Amino acid sequence: MAMVGSEIERLIKDAFPEGHVVVVDLAGDGDHFAARVTSEQFRGKSRVQQHKMVYDALQGHMGGALHALALETLVPA
């Protein structure tokens, strides 16, 4: 079963409550999403570490209910 964008956004916001999260359904099929996450928690972390933090926030849904996620992580200016 596919995930809805609001559930993806909620999971990420729960892990990064001070952050700014935008989730977009790229294909309208509930399987291909893009997420832009801006968080101070990313400061000093490599891009790989940042993405792992977001994937961890998705609590195992990546590769299952969530098929594809184009991810952009940013540190606030």
C-alpha positions in Angstrom: 0.0 0.0 0.0 1.3 3.4 -1.0 1.9 6.2 1.5 0.3 9.6 1.3 2.4 12.8 1.3 0.9 14.0 4.5 2.1 10.9 6.4 5.6 11.2 5.0 5.6 14.9 6.0 4.4 14.0 9.5 7.1 11.4 10.1 9.8 13.8 9.0 8.4 16.7 11.0 8.3 14.4 14.1 12.0 13.8 13.7 12.9 17.4 12.8 10.3 19.5 14.8 12.3 22.7 14.3 12.8 22.1 10.6 11.0 23.1 7.5 9.6 20.2 5.5 8.0 20.2 2.0 6.8 17.0 0.4 5.6 16.8 -3.2 3.9 13.8 -5.0 5.9 13.8 -8.2 3.8 11.5 -10.3 0.4 11.7 -8.6 0.6 7.9 -7.9 1.5 7.9 -4.2 4.7 6.1 -5.0 7.2 8.8 -6.1 7.8 11.8 -3.8 10.3 14.6 -3.4 11.1 16.0 0.0 13.1 19.1 0.9 14.1 19.2 4.5 15.8 22.1 6.1 17.1 21.5 9.7 19.7 22.8 12.0 20.3 19.1 13.0 22.1 18.6 9.7 24.8 21.2 10.5 28.3 19.5 10.5 26.9 16.3 8.9 27.8 14.9 5.5 25.1 14.7 2.9 25.0 10.9 3.3 24.5 11.3 7.1 21.8 13.9 6.5 19.9 11.6 4.1 20.2 8.7 6.5 18.7 10.8 9.3 15.7 11.4 7.1 15.4 7.8 6.0 15.6 6.8 9.7 12.7 9.2 10.4 10.6 7.2 7.8 10.7 4.2 10.2 11.3 1.5 7.6 8.7 2.7 5.0 11.4 3.5 2.4 11.5 0.7 -0.1 8.2 -0.7 1.1 5.1 1.5 1.2 7.3 4.4 -0.1 8.8 3.4 -3.4 10.9 6.4 -4.3 11.9 9.6 -2.6 14.0 12.4 -4.2 15.6 14.0 -1.2 17.2 17.4 -0.7 18.6 18.3 2.7 19.7 21.8 3.7 21.1 23.6 6.7 19.4 26.9 7.5 21.4 30.0 6.4 
